[in-house]
């Protein structure tokens, strides 16, 4: 499986002084073994950290999310379409989970990629890119005699 590199924090500053730090902004999941049973949080789940460094509350939305291929989970969503987090207070942070979810017929062993945006009123949208390659690899049971 290809390594995952954390991308430097991306800072977006709003006109009114709000500041949202998002890390990482790129998810390269590499080869994802879809032969294994899919965990409830998706394959190879990773954290996406959203840190409100400003003094005002933010309503954060995930726009353009390809929910056929990618799964995003949070403790709770305030709305489903688009997925929207409960209001994030100033000087607070939250963590959501991002993971490959599924693939279409004909996509096996083909890199699948896309992007979605993290949006909140008064800040510039931040684009999050992602990619993974679904593979079917047999898992050797080394615990058996």
N, CA, C and O atoms as a GROMACS GRO file, in nm:
protein
  580
    1UNK      N    1   0.085  -0.118   0.000
    1UNK     CA    2   0.000   0.000   0.000
    1UNK      C    3   0.089   0.123   0.000
    1UNK      O    4   0.188   0.130   0.073
    2UNK      N    5   0.054   0.218  -0.080
    2UNK     CA    6   0.132   0.341  -0.085
    2UNK      C    7   0.121   0.415   0.047
    2UNK      O    8   0.019   0.408   0.115
    3UNK      N    9   0.227   0.488   0.083
    3UNK     CA   10   0.229   0.562   0.208
    3UNK      C   11   0.136   0.683   0.203
    3UNK      O   12   0.102   0.734   0.096
    4UNK      N   13   0.097   0.726   0.319
    4UNK     CA   14   0.009   0.842   0.330
    4UNK      C   15   0.089   0.956   0.391
    4UNK      O   16   0.144   0.944   0.500
    5UNK      N   17   0.096   1.066   0.320
    5UNK     CA   18   0.171   1.180   0.370
    5UNK      C   19   0.074   1.287   0.417
    5UNK      O   20  -0.020   1.323   0.346
    6UNK      N   21   0.097   1.337   0.535
    6UNK     CA   22   0.015   1.448   0.585
    6UNK      C   23   0.053   1.574   0.509
    6UNK      O   24   0.171   1.602   0.489
    7UNK      N   25  -0.044   1.648   0.469
    7UNK     CA   26  -0.023   1.773   0.398
    7UNK      C   27  -0.021   1.884   0.501
    7UNK      O   28  -0.094   1.880   0.600
    8UNK      N   29   0.062   1.982   0.478
    8UNK     CA   30   0.071   2.095   0.571
    8UNK      C   31  -0.065   2.158   0.591
    8UNK      O   32  -0.151   2.155   0.503
    9UNK      N   33  -0.084   2.216   0.707
    9UNK     CA   34  -0.211   2.282   0.737
    9UNK      C   35  -0.242   2.390   0.636
    9UNK      O   36  -0.154   2.465   0.593
   10UNK      N   37  -0.367   2.396   0.598
   10UNK     CA   38  -0.413   2.499   0.505
   10UNK      C   39  -0.492   2.600   0.586
   10UNK      O   40  -0.585   2.564   0.658
   11UNK      N   41  -0.456   2.725   0.574
   11UNK     CA   42  -0.523   2.829   0.650
   11UNK      C   43  -0.607   2.913   0.557
   11UNK      O   44  -0.560   2.959   0.452
   12UNK      N   45  -0.732   2.933   0.595
   12UNK     CA   46  -0.822   3.018   0.520
   12UNK      C   47  -0.872   3.124   0.615
   12UNK      O   48  -0.925   3.092   0.722
   13UNK      N   49  -0.857   3.250   0.579
   13UNK     CA   50  -0.896   3.359   0.667
   13UNK      C   51  -1.016   3.431   0.608
   13UNK      O   52  -1.019   3.463   0.489
   14UNK      N   53  -1.115   3.457   0.692
   14UNK     CA   54  -1.236   3.526   0.647
   14UNK      C   55  -1.219   3.676   0.668
   14UNK      O   56  -1.137   3.722   0.747
   15UNK      N   57  -1.301   3.751   0.594
   15UNK     CA   58  -1.298   3.897   0.606
   15UNK      C   59  -1.330   3.941   0.748
   15UNK      O   60  -1.276   4.041   0.796
   16UNK      N   61  -1.419   3.868   0.815
   16UNK     CA   62  -1.461   3.909   0.949
   16UNK      C   63  -1.368   3.858   1.058
   16UNK      O   64  -1.396   3.878   1.176
   17UNK      N   65  -1.259   3.793   1.021
   17UNK     CA   66  -1.163   3.751   1.122
   17UNK      C   67  -1.170   3.604   1.156
   17UNK      O   68  -1.089   3.556   1.235
   18UNK      N   69  -1.268   3.530   1.100
   18UNK     CA   70  -1.273   3.387   1.126
   18UNK      C   71  -1.160   3.317   1.057
   18UNK      O   72  -1.116   3.359   0.950
   19UNK      N   73  -1.111   3.210   1.115
   19UNK     CA   74  -1.001   3.136   1.056
   19UNK      C   75  -1.026   2.988   1.076
   19UNK      O   76  -1.050   2.944   1.188
   20UNK      N   77  -1.020   2.911   0.967
   20UNK     CA   78  -1.043   2.768   0.973
   20UNK      C   79  -0.919   2.695   0.925
   20UNK      O   80  -0.875   2.712   0.811
   21UNK      N   81  -0.861   2.614   1.012
   21UNK     CA   82  -0.746   2.531   0.976
   21UNK      C   83  -0.797   2.391   0.947
   21UNK      O   84  -0.872   2.334   1.026
   22UNK      N   85  -0.756   2.336   0.833
   22UNK     CA   86  -0.801   2.204   0.792
   22UNK      C   87  -0.678   2.119   0.759
   22UNK      O   88  -0.589   2.162   0.687
   23UNK      N   89  -0.676   1.997   0.814
   23UNK     CA   90  -0.562   1.910   0.789
   23UNK      C   91  -0.608   1.764   0.790
   23UNK      O   92  -0.679   1.723   0.882
   24UNK      N   93  -0.569   1.686   0.691
   24UNK     CA   94  -0.498   1.723   0.570
   24UNK      C   95  -0.596   1.769   0.462
   24UNK      O   96  -0.717   1.763   0.483
   25UNK      N   97  -0.546   1.813   0.351
   25UNK     CA   98  -0.631   1.853   0.239
   25UNK      C   99  -0.619   1.757   0.122
   25UNK      O  100  -0.676   1.781   0.016
   26UNK      N  101  -0.544   1.649   0.141
   26UNK     CA  102  -0.527   1.548   0.038
   26UNK      C  103  -0.524   1.410   0.104
   26UNK      O  104  -0.446   1.386   0.196
   27UNK      N  105  -0.611   1.321   0.057
   27UNK     CA  106  -0.615   1.184   0.106
   27UNK      C  107  -0.578   1.090  -0.008
   27UNK      O  108  -0.660   1.066  -0.097
   28UNK      N  109  -0.456   1.037  -0.007
   28UNK     CA  110  -0.413   0.936  -0.103
   28UNK      C  111  -0.414   0.803  -0.028
   28UNK      O  112  -0.318   0.771   0.042
   29UNK      N  113  -0.521   0.727  -0.042
   29UNK     CA  114  -0.537   0.603   0.032
   29UNK      C  115  -0.458   0.488  -0.028
   29UNK      O  116  -0.440   0.385   0.036
   30UNK      N  117  -0.410   0.504  -0.152
   30UNK     CA  118  -0.333   0.399  -0.217
   30UNK      C  119  -0.421   0.280  -0.251
   30UNK      O  120  -0.540   0.296  -0.278
   31UNK      N  121  -0.361   0.161  -0.249
   31UNK     CA  122  -0.436   0.038  -0.277
   31UNK      C  123  -0.524   0.005  -0.158
   31UNK      O  124  -0.478   0.004  -0.044
   32UNK      N  125  -0.651  -0.021  -0.183
   32UNK     CA  126  -0.747  -0.055  -0.079
   32UNK      C  127  -0.801  -0.194  -0.110
   32UNK      O  128  -0.863  -0.216  -0.214
   33UNK      N  129  -0.776  -0.288  -0.019
   33UNK     CA  130  -0.816  -0.426  -0.040
   33UNK      C  131  -0.965  -0.443  -0.013
   33UNK      O  132  -1.007  -0.454   0.102
   34UNK      N  133  -1.044  -0.445  -0.120
   34UNK     CA  134  -1.189  -0.460  -0.105
   34UNK      C  135  -1.229  -0.607  -0.091
   34UNK      O  136  -1.348  -0.638  -0.080
   35UNK      N  137  -1.130  -0.696  -0.092
   35UNK     CA  138  -1.156  -0.838  -0.066
   35UNK      C  139  -1.194  -0.858   0.080
   35UNK      O  140  -1.269  -0.949   0.114
   36UNK      N  141  -1.140  -0.772   0.167
   36UNK     CA  142  -1.172  -0.777   0.310
   36UNK      C  143  -1.312  -0.724   0.333
   36UNK      O  144  -1.363  -0.644   0.254
   37UNK      N  145  -1.375  -0.769   0.440
   37UNK     CA  146  -1.506  -0.715   0.476
   37UNK      C  147  -1.491  -0.567   0.511
   37UNK      O  148  -1.400  -0.529   0.584
   38UNK      N  149  -1.581  -0.485   0.456
   38UNK     CA  150  -1.572  -0.340   0.478
   38UNK      C  151  -1.606  -0.306   0.623
   38UNK      O  152  -1.712  -0.343   0.672
   39UNK      N  153  -1.514  -0.236   0.692
   39UNK     CA  154  -1.543  -0.190   0.829
   39UNK      C  155  -1.656  -0.086   0.828
   39UNK      O  156  -1.677  -0.022   0.725
   40UNK      N  157  -1.727  -0.068   0.938
   40UNK     CA  158  -1.838   0.029   0.942
   40UNK      C  159  -1.794   0.172   0.909
   40UNK      O  160  -1.874   0.252   0.861
   41UNK      N  161  -1.667   0.205   0.935
   41UNK     CA  162  -1.618   0.340   0.908
   41UNK      C  163  -1.554   0.351   0.770
   41UNK      O  164  -1.498   0.455   0.736
   42UNK      N  165  -1.563   0.245   0.689
   42UNK     CA  166  -1.503   0.245   0.557
   42UNK      C  167  -1.362   0.186   0.562
   42UNK      O  168  -1.309   0.160   0.670
   43UNK      N  169  -1.303   0.167   0.444
   43UNK     CA  170  -1.167   0.111   0.436
   43UNK      C  171  -1.063   0.219   0.466
   43UNK      O  172  -1.078   0.334   0.424
   44UNK      N  173  -0.960   0.182   0.538
   44UNK     CA  174  -0.844   0.271   0.561
   44UNK      C  175  -0.883   0.410   0.609
   44UNK      O  176  -0.829   0.510   0.562
   45UNK      N  177  -0.977   0.417   0.703
   45UNK     CA  178  -1.030   0.546   0.751
   45UNK      C  179  -0.918   0.635   0.807
   45UNK      O  180  -0.826   0.588   0.874
   46UNK      N  181  -0.930   0.763   0.777
   46UNK     CA  182  -0.834   0.864   0.823
   46UNK      C  183  -0.910   0.983   0.881
   46UNK      O  184  -1.025   1.007   0.847
   47UNK      N  185  -0.844   1.056   0.967
   47UNK     CA  186  -0.904   1.174   1.030
   47UNK      C  187  -0.886   1.299   0.946
   47UNK      O  188  -0.781   1.320   0.884
   48UNK      N  189  -0.989   1.382   0.944
   48UNK     CA  190  -0.985   1.516   0.886
   48UNK      C  191  -1.012   1.610   1.003
   48UNK      O  192  -1.121   1.608   1.060
   49UNK      N  193  -0.915   1.693   1.037
   49UNK     CA  194  -0.925   1.782   1.153
   49UNK      C  195  -0.966   1.921   1.106
   49UNK      O  196  -0.904   1.979   1.017
   50UNK      N  197  -1.070   1.974   1.169
   50UNK     CA  198  -1.122   2.108   1.138
   50UNK      C  199  -1.108   2.190   1.265
   50UNK      O  200  -1.170   2.159   1.368
   51UNK      N  201  -1.029   2.294   1.258
   51UNK     CA  202  -0.998   2.375   1.376
   51UNK      C  203  -1.042   2.520   1.351
   51UNK      O  204  -0.984   2.589   1.267
   52UNK      N  205  -1.142   2.566   1.424
   52UNK     CA  206  -1.191   2.703   1.413
   52UNK      C  207  -1.105   2.791   1.502
   52UNK      O  208  -1.124   2.794   1.624
   53UNK      N  209  -1.012   2.862   1.442
   53UNK     CA  210  -0.919   2.947   1.518
   53UNK      C  211  -0.972   3.088   1.538
   53UNK      O  212  -0.908   3.171   1.603
   54UNK      N  213  -1.088   3.116   1.481
   54UNK     CA  214  -1.146   3.250   1.492
   54UNK      C  215  -1.240   3.260   1.612
   54UNK      O  216  -1.262   3.163   1.684
   55UNK      N  217  -1.293   3.378   1.630
   55UNK     CA  218  -1.381   3.402   1.744
   55UNK      C  219  -1.528   3.378   1.716
   55UNK      O  220  -1.608   3.377   1.810
   56UNK      N  221  -1.565   3.357   1.590
   56UNK     CA  222  -1.707   3.339   1.559
   56UNK      C  223  -1.736   3.192   1.526
   56UNK      O  224  -1.648   3.118   1.482
   57UNK      N  225  -1.860   3.153   1.548
   57UNK     CA  226  -1.903   3.017   1.520
   57UNK      C  227  -1.915   2.995   1.370
   57UNK      O  228  -1.946   3.088   1.295
   58UNK      N  229  -1.891   2.871   1.325
   58UNK     CA  230  -1.899   2.836   1.184
   58UNK      C  231  -1.990   2.716   1.163
   58UNK      O  232  -1.986   2.620   1.240
   59UNK      N  233  -2.073   2.723   1.060
   59UNK     CA  234  -2.153   2.609   1.016
   59UNK      C  235  -2.082   2.551   0.896
   59UNK      O  236  -2.080   2.612   0.789
   60UNK      N  237  -2.022   2.434   0.912
   60UNK     CA  238  -1.934   2.374   0.812
   60UNK      C  239  -2.009   2.268   0.732
   60UNK      O  240  -2.071   2.177   0.788
   61UNK      N  241  -2.001   2.282   0.598
   61UNK     CA  242  -2.067   2.189   0.505
   61UNK      C  243  -1.963   2.119   0.419
   61UNK      O  244  -1.856   2.174   0.390
   62UNK      N  245  -1.996   1.997   0.378
   62UNK     CA  246  -1.912   1.921   0.286
   62UNK      C  247  -1.989   1.912   0.154
   62UNK      O  248  -2.087   1.838   0.143
   63UNK      N  249  -1.944   1.988   0.054
   63UNK     CA  250  -2.016   2.003  -0.072
   63UNK      C  251  -1.944   1.927  -0.183
   63UNK      O  252  -1.822   1.932  -0.194
   64UNK      N  253  -2.022   1.855  -0.264
   64UNK     CA  254  -1.965   1.782  -0.377
   64UNK      C  255  -1.906   1.648  -0.338
   64UNK      O  256  -1.822   1.594  -0.409
   65UNK      N  257  -1.949   1.594  -0.226
   65UNK     CA  258  -1.898   1.467  -0.176
   65UNK      C  259  -1.952   1.352  -0.261
   65UNK      O  260  -2.073   1.338  -0.276
   66UNK      N  261  -1.864   1.269  -0.314
   66UNK     CA  262  -1.901   1.152  -0.394
   66UNK      C  263  -1.931   1.037  -0.297
   66UNK      O  264  -1.842   0.960  -0.262
   67UNK      N  265  -2.056   1.028  -0.254
   67UNK     CA  266  -2.093   0.931  -0.152
   67UNK      C  267  -2.103   0.788  -0.205
   67UNK      O  268  -2.123   0.695  -0.127
   68UNK      N  269  -2.089   0.769  -0.335
   68UNK     CA  270  -2.082   0.634  -0.391
   68UNK      C  271  -1.944   0.573  -0.366
   68UNK      O  272  -1.931   0.451  -0.350
   69UNK      N  273  -1.841   0.657  -0.364
   69UNK     CA  274  -1.704   0.610  -0.348
   69UNK      C  275  -1.643   0.642  -0.212
   69UNK      O  276  -1.557   0.568  -0.164
   70UNK      N  277  -1.686   0.749  -0.150
   70UNK     CA  278  -1.621   0.799  -0.029
   70UNK      C  279  -1.722   0.810   0.084
   70UNK      O  280  -1.838   0.843   0.063
   71UNK      N  281  -1.675   0.781   0.205
   71UNK     CA  282  -1.759   0.788   0.324
   71UNK      C  283  -1.701   0.892   0.418
   71UNK      O  284  -1.580   0.895   0.440
   72UNK      N  285  -1.786   0.976   0.472
   72UNK     CA  286  -1.742   1.073   0.572
   72UNK      C  287  -1.832   1.055   0.694
   72UNK      O  288  -1.954   1.052   0.682
   73UNK      N  289  -1.770   1.045   0.810
   73UNK     CA  290  -1.845   1.021   0.933
   73UNK      C  291  -1.806   1.124   1.038
   73UNK      O  292  -1.689   1.163   1.049
   74UNK      N  293  -1.904   1.166   1.112
   74UNK     CA  294  -1.885   1.259   1.223
   74UNK      C  295  -1.970   1.207   1.338
   74UNK      O  296  -2.060   1.125   1.318
   75UNK      N  297  -1.943   1.255   1.460
   75UNK     CA  298  -2.029   1.212   1.571
   75UNK      C  299  -2.176   1.239   1.541
   75UNK      O  300  -2.263   1.160   1.579
   76UNK      N  301  -2.205   1.349   1.474
   76UNK     CA  302  -2.342   1.383   1.436
   76UNK      C  303  -2.337   1.486   1.325
   76UNK      O  304  -2.246   1.569   1.319
   77UNK      N  305  -2.435   1.481   1.236
   77UNK     CA  306  -2.452   1.582   1.132
   77UNK      C  307  -2.580   1.658   1.162
   77UNK      O  308  -2.680   1.599   1.200
   78UNK      N  309  -2.577   1.790   1.145
   78UNK     CA  310  -2.695   1.873   1.166
   78UNK      C  311  -2.788   1.864   1.045
   78UNK      O  312  -2.908   1.885   1.058
   79UNK      N  313  -2.733   1.834   0.928
   79UNK     CA  314  -2.810   1.817   0.805
   79UNK      C  315  -2.738   1.714   0.719
   79UNK      O  316  -2.617   1.695   0.730
   80UNK      N  317  -2.815   1.646   0.633
   80UNK     CA  318  -2.756   1.541   0.550
   80UNK      C  319  -2.724   1.583   0.408
   80UNK      O  320  -2.636   1.524   0.345
   81UNK      N  321  -2.792   1.684   0.356
   81UNK     CA  322  -2.773   1.720   0.216
   81UNK      C  323  -2.756   1.870   0.199
   81UNK      O  324  -2.855   1.943   0.198
   82UNK      N  325  -2.633   1.919   0.187
   82UNK     CA  326  -2.508   1.846   0.199
   82UNK      C  327  -2.479   1.815   0.346
   82UNK      O  328  -2.533   1.879   0.435
   83UNK      N  329  -2.391   1.715   0.370
   83UNK     CA  330  -2.355   1.687   0.509
   83UNK      C  331  -2.303   1.814   0.577
   83UNK      O  332  -2.210   1.878   0.529
   84UNK      N  333  -2.365   1.849   0.689
   84UNK     CA  334  -2.333   1.973   0.760
   84UNK      C  335  -2.312   1.940   0.907
   84UNK      O  336  -2.394   1.873   0.970
   85UNK      N  337  -2.201   1.988   0.961
   85UNK     CA  338  -2.171   1.965   1.101
   85UNK      C  339  -2.254   2.058   1.190
   85UNK      O  340  -2.299   2.163   1.145
   86UNK      N  341  -2.274   2.020   1.315
   86UNK     CA  342  -2.330   2.116   1.409
   86UNK      C  343  -2.238   2.237   1.417
   86UNK      O  344  -2.119   2.226   1.388
   87UNK      N  345  -2.290   2.350   1.456
   87UNK     CA  346  -2.212   2.474   1.462
   87UNK      C  347  -2.084   2.452   1.544
   87UNK      O  348  -2.088   2.402   1.656
   88UNK      N  349  -1.973   2.491   1.485
   88UNK     CA  350  -1.843   2.480   1.550
   88UNK      C  351  -1.809   2.614   1.612
   88UNK      O  352  -1.787   2.712   1.541
   89UNK      N  353  -1.804   2.618   1.743
   89UNK     CA  354  -1.776   2.742   1.815
   89UNK      C  355  -1.636   2.793   1.784
   89UNK      O  356  -1.548   2.717   1.744
   90UNK      N  357  -1.617   2.924   1.804
   90UNK     CA  358  -1.485   2.982   1.790
   90UNK      C  359  -1.388   2.917   1.886
   90UNK      O  360  -1.425   2.882   1.998
   91UNK      N  361  -1.264   2.901   1.843
   91UNK     CA  362  -1.158   2.840   1.922
   91UNK      C  363  -1.188   2.694   1.958
   91UNK      O  364  -1.142   2.645   2.060
   92UNK      N  365  -1.266   2.626   1.874
   92UNK     CA  366  -1.298   2.485   1.897
   92UNK      C  367  -1.255   2.404   1.775
   92UNK      O  368  -1.227   2.460   1.670
   93UNK      N  369  -1.250   2.273   1.791
   93UNK     CA  370  -1.214   2.188   1.678
   93UNK      C  371  -1.301   2.064   1.679
   93UNK      O  372  -1.359   2.027   1.782
   94UNK      N  373  -1.310   2.000   1.563
   94UNK     CA  374  -1.380   1.874   1.550
   94UNK      C  375  -1.303   1.786   1.454
   94UNK      O  376  -1.222   1.834   1.375
   95UNK      N  377  -1.329   1.658   1.462
   95UNK     CA  378  -1.262   1.561   1.376
   95UNK      C  379  -1.370   1.477   1.308
   95UNK      O  380  -1.461   1.427   1.374
   96UNK      N  381  -1.359   1.462   1.177
   96UNK     CA  382  -1.444   1.372   1.102
   96UNK      C  383  -1.356   1.264   1.039
   96UNK      O  384  -1.235   1.282   1.025
   97UNK      N  385  -1.418   1.155   1.003
   97UNK     CA  386  -1.346   1.043   0.943
   97UNK      C  387  -1.378   1.038   0.794
   97UNK      O  388  -1.494   1.049   0.755
   98UNK      N  389  -1.275   1.020   0.713
   98UNK     CA  390  -1.290   1.009   0.567
   98UNK      C  391  -1.233   0.873   0.527
   98UNK      O  392  -1.126   0.834   0.572
   99UNK      N  393  -1.308   0.801   0.440
   99UNK     CA  394  -1.262   0.667   0.402
   99UNK      C  395  -1.318   0.627   0.266
   99UNK      O  396  -1.429   0.667   0.230
  100UNK      N  397  -1.242   0.547   0.191
  100UNK     CA  398  -1.299   0.486   0.071
  100UNK      C  399  -1.416   0.397   0.112
  100UNK      O  400  -1.412   0.332   0.217
  101UNK      N  401  -1.521   0.395   0.029
  101UNK     CA  402  -1.641   0.322   0.066
  101UNK      C  403  -1.674   0.210  -0.033
  101UNK      O  404  -1.701   0.097   0.008
  102UNK      N  405  -1.672   0.241  -0.162
  102UNK     CA  406  -1.714   0.142  -0.260
  102UNK      C  407  -1.657   0.178  -0.397
  102UNK      O  408  -1.594   0.282  -0.414
  103UNK      N  409  -1.679   0.091  -0.492
  103UNK     CA  410  -1.636   0.116  -0.629
  103UNK      C  411  -1.742   0.062  -0.724
  103UNK      O  412  -1.825  -0.021  -0.686
  104UNK      N  413  -1.739   0.108  -0.846
  104UNK     CA  414  -1.836   0.068  -0.948
  104UNK      C  415  -1.779  -0.048  -1.030
  104UNK      O  416  -1.659  -0.072  -1.030
  105UNK      N  417  -1.868  -0.120  -1.098
  105UNK     CA  418  -1.827  -0.226  -1.188
  105UNK      C  419  -1.728  -0.170  -1.290
  105UNK      O  420  -1.754  -0.066  -1.350
  106UNK      N  421  -1.616  -0.236  -1.307
  106UNK     CA  422  -1.515  -0.190  -1.402
  106UNK      C  423  -1.408  -0.101  -1.341
  106UNK      O  424  -1.312  -0.065  -1.410
  107UNK      N  425  -1.422  -0.064  -1.215
  107UNK     CA  426  -1.323   0.023  -1.152
  107UNK      C  427  -1.217  -0.052  -1.073
  107UNK      O  428  -1.122   0.009  -1.024
  108UNK      N  429  -1.231  -0.184  -1.059
  108UNK     CA  430  -1.133  -0.263  -0.986
  108UNK      C  431  -0.996  -0.245  -1.050
  108UNK      O  432  -0.983  -0.252  -1.172
  109UNK      N  433  -0.894  -0.222  -0.970
  109UNK     CA  434  -0.753  -0.198  -1.007
  109UNK      C  435  -0.733  -0.068  -1.083
  109UNK      O  436  -0.628  -0.047  -1.144
  110UNK      N  437  -0.832   0.020  -1.081
  110UNK     CA  438  -0.822   0.150  -1.145
  110UNK      C  439  -0.825   0.258  -1.037
  110UNK      O  440  -0.909   0.254  -0.947
  111UNK      N  441  -0.735   0.354  -1.046
  111UNK     CA  442  -0.737   0.462  -0.947
  111UNK      C  443  -0.865   0.544  -0.962
  111UNK      O  444  -0.902   0.587  -1.071
  112UNK      N  445  -0.932   0.562  -0.850
  112UNK     CA  446  -1.053   0.644  -0.843
  112UNK      C  447  -1.016   0.769  -0.766
  112UNK      O  448  -0.952   0.760  -0.661
  113UNK      N  449  -1.054   0.884  -0.816
  113UNK     CA  450  -1.017   1.008  -0.747
  113UNK      C  451  -1.130   1.109  -0.757
  113UNK      O  452  -1.221   1.096  -0.838
  114UNK      N  453  -1.122   1.207  -0.673
  114UNK     CA  454  -1.221   1.313  -0.674
  114UNK      C  455  -1.185   1.420  -0.573
  114UNK      O  456  -1.074   1.423  -0.520
  115UNK      N  457  -1.281   1.506  -0.549
  115UNK     CA  458  -1.261   1.612  -0.451
  115UNK      C  459  -1.396   1.656  -0.398
  115UNK      O  460  -1.501   1.628  -0.457
  116UNK      N  461  -1.393   1.723  -0.286
  116UNK     CA  462  -1.510   1.787  -0.229
  116UNK      C  463  -1.463   1.915  -0.162
  116UNK      O  464  -1.344   1.936  -0.142
  117UNK      N  465  -1.558   2.000  -0.129
  117UNK     CA  466  -1.521   2.127  -0.066
  117UNK      C  467  -1.574   2.134   0.077
  117UNK      O  468  -1.683   2.084   0.108
  118UNK      N  469  -1.494   2.196   0.161
  118UNK     CA  470  -1.537   2.230   0.296
  118UNK      C  471  -1.574   2.378   0.289
  118UNK      O  472  -1.491   2.462   0.255
  119UNK      N  473  -1.699   2.408   0.321
  119UNK     CA  474  -1.750   2.545   0.309
  119UNK      C  475  -1.811   2.592   0.441
  119UNK      O  476  -1.866   2.513   0.518
  120UNK      N  477  -1.799   2.720   0.465
  120UNK     CA  478  -1.866   2.787   0.577
  120UNK      C  479  -1.886   2.932   0.534
  120UNK      O  480  -1.803   2.988   0.463
  121UNK      N  481  -1.994   2.990   0.578
  121UNK     CA  482  -2.025   3.129   0.542
  121UNK      C  483  -1.911   3.222   0.586
  121UNK      O  484  -1.866   3.217   0.701
  122UNK      N  485  -1.866   3.306   0.493
  122UNK     CA  486  -1.765   3.406   0.525
  122UNK      C  487  -1.622   3.360   0.511
  122UNK      O  488  -1.530   3.438   0.539
  123UNK      N  489  -1.600   3.235   0.467
  123UNK     CA  490  -1.462   3.191   0.442
  123UNK      C  491  -1.454   3.136   0.300
  123UNK      O  492  -1.555   3.098   0.242
  124UNK      N  493  -1.334   3.133   0.246
  124UNK     CA  494  -1.314   3.073   0.114
  124UNK      C  495  -1.328   2.921   0.128
  124UNK      O  496  -1.282   2.863   0.226
  125UNK      N  497  -1.391   2.858   0.030
  125UNK     CA  498  -1.404   2.712   0.030
  125UNK      C  499  -1.266   2.648   0.022
  125UNK      O  500  -1.176   2.700  -0.044
  126UNK      N  501  -1.250   2.535   0.091
  126UNK     CA  502  -1.125   2.460   0.089
  126UNK      C  503  -1.154   2.328   0.017
  126UNK      O  504  -1.246   2.256   0.054
  127UNK      N  505  -1.074   2.298  -0.084
  127UNK     CA  506  -1.092   2.175  -0.160
  127UNK      C  507  -1.009   2.063  -0.099
  127UNK      O  508  -0.890   2.079  -0.072
  128UNK      N  509  -1.075   1.950  -0.078
  128UNK     CA  510  -1.009   1.830  -0.027
  128UNK      C  511  -1.006   1.730  -0.141
  128UNK      O  512  -1.111   1.697  -0.197
  129UNK      N  513  -0.888   1.681  -0.178
  129UNK     CA  514  -0.876   1.582  -0.284
  129UNK      C  515  -0.855   1.443  -0.222
  129UNK      O  516  -0.803   1.430  -0.112
  130UNK      N  517  -0.896   1.342  -0.297
  130UNK     CA  518  -0.882   1.205  -0.248
  130UNK      C  519  -0.862   1.110  -0.366
  130UNK      O  520  -0.900   1.140  -0.479
  131UNK      N  521  -0.801   0.995  -0.337
  131UNK     CA  522  -0.784   0.892  -0.438
  131UNK      C  523  -0.760   0.757  -0.370
  131UNK      O  524  -0.708   0.750  -0.259
  132UNK      N  525  -0.800   0.652  -0.440
  132UNK     CA  526  -0.770   0.517  -0.395
  132UNK      C  527  -0.785   0.422  -0.513
  132UNK      O  528  -0.851   0.454  -0.612
  133UNK      N  529  -0.723   0.306  -0.502
  133UNK     CA  530  -0.732   0.202  -0.604
  133UNK      C  531  -0.788   0.076  -0.539
  133UNK      O  532  -0.721   0.016  -0.456
  134UNK      N  533  -0.911   0.036  -0.576
  134UNK     CA  534  -0.965  -0.088  -0.519
  134UNK      C  535  -0.896  -0.210  -0.579
  134UNK      O  536  -0.884  -0.223  -0.701
  135UNK      N  537  -0.851  -0.299  -0.492
  135UNK     CA  538  -0.787  -0.424  -0.536
  135UNK      C  539  -0.851  -0.539  -0.460
  135UNK      O  540  -0.916  -0.519  -0.357
  136UNK      N  541  -0.833  -0.658  -0.511
  136UNK     CA  542  -0.878  -0.779  -0.442
  136UNK      C  543  -0.754  -0.865  -0.416
  136UNK      O  544  -0.704  -0.932  -0.506
  137UNK      N  545  -0.707  -0.861  -0.294
  137UNK     CA  546  -0.589  -0.938  -0.256
  137UNK      C  547  -0.631  -1.042  -0.153
  137UNK      O  548  -0.699  -1.010  -0.056
  138UNK      N  549  -0.590  -1.165  -0.175
  138UNK     CA  550  -0.618  -1.270  -0.078
  138UNK      C  551  -0.539  -1.245   0.049
  138UNK      O  552  -0.423  -1.203   0.044
  139UNK      N  553  -0.601  -1.270   0.161
  139UNK     CA  554  -0.536  -1.250   0.290
  139UNK      C  555  -0.497  -1.386   0.343
  139UNK      O  556  -0.582  -1.474   0.358
  140UNK      N  557  -0.368  -1.403   0.370
  140UNK     CA  558  -0.318  -1.531   0.419
  140UNK      C  559  -0.341  -1.538   0.570
  140UNK      O  560  -0.304  -1.446   0.644
  141UNK      N  561  -0.401  -1.647   0.613
  141UNK     CA  562  -0.426  -1.669   0.756
  141UNK      C  563  -0.303  -1.733   0.816
  141UNK      O  564  -0.280  -1.852   0.800
  142UNK      N  565  -0.223  -1.652   0.887
  142UNK     CA  566  -0.098  -1.703   0.946
  142UNK      C  567  -0.120  -1.760   1.086
  142UNK      O  568  -0.028  -1.816   1.145
  143UNK      N  569  -0.243  -1.747   1.139
  143UNK     CA  570  -0.271  -1.798   1.273
  143UNK      C  571  -0.305  -1.947   1.272
  143UNK      O  572  -0.296  -2.014   1.375
  144UNK      N  573  -0.342  -2.000   1.156
  144UNK     CA  574  -0.378  -2.142   1.146
  144UNK      C  575  -0.253  -2.228   1.143
  144UNK      O  576  -0.149  -2.186   1.093
  145UNK      N  577  -0.264  -2.352   1.197
  145UNK     CA  578  -0.147  -2.441   1.195
  145UNK      C  579  -0.118  -2.492   1.056
  145UNK      O  580  -0.023  -2.568   1.037
   0.00000   0.00000   0.00000
